[in-house]
Amino acid sequence: MFTKIKRWIALLGAILLVLLYLSTLIFSLMDGALAQGLLRASIFCTVAVPVLLYAISLIYRVLKGRGTGEDDKAPKKDGNPKKTDRP
């Protein structure tokens, strides 16, 4: 169930990015003071939206306990702890 939600969110994110790229192209071809402001906003959103989405996913993984390095510290299934590079 959760995988379907993740797929839909990823699809919506991809569509949003395509629309942002398209709007950037359209605003760059337009002439006028309003078009210049819209172009700047579109370029900013083209960079900021993926960065924010990555940050949200990173925070989600950390809050859920994945990606914190806890898996590296856990002993292996055979009962032996993980070997380290200590002398």
Steps between C-alpha positions, in 0.01 A plus 500: 500500500770745599694419182208617288488829687873548452463433127217753465699762692802437280285528188347826621848634579621413151199669342557808716863520389404468132247781546764714670744442213230582248400818682865606516527459124178692437593785735844530341341555158252762627574871506416741778567580864250246629656224291843574648367462855316182408817361340700564817231334712483203264878451503501522880220241530674272249795484739320529835226239451733200443726613786202525735363163390840339564523666842153379593582144398828515693327624815232233461763224478683629807181531705397147401839367612636411157817660374626584848775241496326279757501211254880519479537457876270200529660155522480270204249215492769246585553668840840651426525879520597687189876525449646848527825653381636540851859389559 
